[in-house]
Amino acid sequence: MSRDLPAASPLAIVHRDDWLCAIRKPSGLLVHRTPLDRGETRFAVQCLRDQIGRHVHPVHRLDRGTSGVLLFALDRDVARALGAQFEAGQVAKRYVAVVRGHPAAEGTIDYPLRRLREDDRFESPGDAEGEPQRAVTHYRRLAIAELGHAVDRYPTSRYALLELRPETGRRHQIRRHLKHVSHPLIGDATYGKGRHNRLFARLFGSDRLLLACVELRLRHPVTGAPLALRAPLA
């Protein structure tokens, strides 16, 4: 369980009106029940429903290890309208992440990704829906660091803080794209590098995926007004 996720803690609400509710999801909290995590007892959907006393409908997803802005609709019609915005690529998403290495100052990762099954972490080449789909992620380097610890074959270890703006919304897109360009996320047990993950755990007590959704920008589905939803870093 992540250090971000104390037992039975209330969810931090970053926006609420008559139609929407956005929370700061902690790392380690699942959005809803999945076949992979049958032993889990806490989910964002149920926690928020119990906290505000209303049914809620998630309109997008964050991976279990990712923290940050998670948006819910308070009725099905609003959920459908929001889902259409996400599907059409009309929602601007901004993430920050810590990655291995020193990427270029900025760039675009344009690399198609195969569809992932809900019950599998990896690609399924034989799946009928497994054809590569367009996937684009823009990034900007915010800071770099070098630690005097030998990992792999080098005497020091390099890391960077990135801002990421995914243009499309494929499952695990940021994580898979960063692996593709050889700058995997720190704390990513599936697509990352175990030796770097263990170094961060030993030096900094970091036992989570270092990826957070810090901002969503969209059009309010009822009022039509521009809406910026932000969540501070854990």
N, C-alpha and C positions, 0 to 999 in steps of 0.2 A: 504494500500500500504506500502511496506517495506521502511525503512529508507535508504536502499542501492540503491533505485531506484528513483533518481531525474528525473523530467519530461524532456523528449527529450534529455537526456544526451547521448553522443556517447558511443558506446561499446568499452571497452578496448581490443585490439587485442594482444594476447600473442604469436601468431605464424601465419605467412602467407608466402606461396610460390605459385607456379603456379597452384597447385592442391588442396591445403588445406588452411583453415583459422580456427584458434582456438581463442575463446574469453574468457574473464573472465565474466561469466554471473552473474549479480547481483541477490541477493535474491529478489523475488517478480515478476520477469519477466518470463512469460510463453515462452516455446520454440516455440510453434505454437498454433493456434486456436483450442479450444476444446469445446465440447457441454456444459461443466460445467461453462465456463467463457464467456458467450455470450456478456457481457458488456465490456470486455476488448478491448482496442484499440492498445496496443503495444505488439509485439511479437518478439522474438529474430530473427526469420527467416526474417521477413520484415525489422526490424531495421538494420540488418547486410547487407541485400541486398541493401537497400537504401544508406547505409554508404559507401560501396565499389563499388557500381554500377555494381554488378554481381549477377546472380542467385546463391543461396546457398542451400545445401542439408544437413540437420542435419542427423548425422549417429548414434547418441545415444540420450538419454534423461537425463535431470536433472529435478527433481520436481520443481515446481514453487518456493518453499521456499528455495531450495538449491542453493548455489552460487558455483562459481568455473569454472573449465575448461569445455568448451562446444565446441565440434569439428564439423566442417562443411566441406563437400567436395564441390568443385567448378564445378563438372560435374557429371553426373549420373553414368558413368563407375567407377569413383573413389569412389563414394558413395557406389556402390555395393561391391567393393573390401574391403572397410573399414567395411561395415556391416557384411561381411563374417568373418572378424577378431573378431569383437565383438561377433558374434553368436558362434564362435568356442572357445571363452574364451581365445583368444590370446592377449587381451589388459589388461595390469595390471593397476588397478585403486586404487588410494590412497585417502582416505577421512580423515578429522578430524571432531570431534563432541564433544559437551558438553552434558553429560548425567546425570541423577539422580543417586545418590548412588556411591559406590566405588566398581566397578567390580574387578575381579581378575587381576593380573598383565598382563596376556595375555590369550587368549583362542580362540576357534573356535565355532561358532554357526552353527550347522548343523541341520537345521529344514526346512522340505519341506513347500512350500507356494502354496496356490491355486492361479490360474490365476485371475487377476482382470480385469473386463470389463473397456473399455475406458471411459464409462460414469458413473462409480461408483467408490467410494473410497474404498469400502469394498469387502470382498470376496462374491462370489455368489455360494453357495453350489449346487444349482440346475442347474448351467450352464453346458452345455455339455463339455466345455473345463475346468471345474473346478476341475479336479483331481490334487492332490498335486504334485508339481514339485520340483526337487532337488534344494536346495538353501543353499549356504555355505558362511559365512562371518568370516574372521579372524580379531582379534582385538588385540591391545596392549595399555596398559594404559600409558599415557604420564605424567599426573599430577593429583593430587587430591586436593580438597578444602573442608572446612567445614565452613558454615556460621552460625552465632549466631542468627538464625531466626527459630522459630518453624513453621514447616509445617507438616501436618499429626499429628501423635501422639508423635513425637520426639521433644526434646527441641532445637535441631540444625538440619541443613540440609546439606547433603553431596552431592558433585558433582565431576565429573571426566572429564578430557580431554582425548579422545581416538583417536588413529589412527586406521582406518578400511580399510581392503582390501577385498572387495567382490570378491569371486571366480566365482560366477554366477551373472546374471543380471536380476533378477525378479523385477517386478514393486514394488516400495516402499520397496525393500528388507531390506536395512539397518534399516529403521524406524520400520518395522514389526519385524525384528529379535531382535532389542533392546527392544521393548515392550515385546517380548516373554521371555527374560531373566530378566525382571523387572528392566531394566535400560533405560527407555525411553528417547528420545531426548528432550532437553529443547527447547521450542518454537513450538513443534509439537502439533497442535490443534486436529489432527485426532487420533494419537496413543499415545500421551503423557499425562501428568498430568496437568490439568488446574491450580492447586494451585501453582505448581512450575513455570509454565510459567508466572503466574501473579507476582510472587515474583521477577523474573528476570526483568520483565517490570517495576516494581516499583523501584527496587534498581538500575538498570543499564540502564533503558530506552531501553531494548532489546525487540523488537517486531517482531523478525524473528525466523525462524528455524535455530538452531545453528549446521548446517551441511554444509560442503564445500568439493568439489572435488578439491584437491590441485595438483594432478598429474595424467596424463595418460602416459603410456609407450606402444608403439606399433611399428610395422614395417611400414615404409613409403610405401604406396600402389603402388607407381610408381618407386622410386629409390631403394627400399628394405633396406634402411639404418634404423638403430634404431632411434627412435624419442621419446624424453621426452618432454612433454608439461606440464608446471607448471603455476599456478596462485597464487598470494599472497592472504592472507586472507583479507576479508573486515575489 
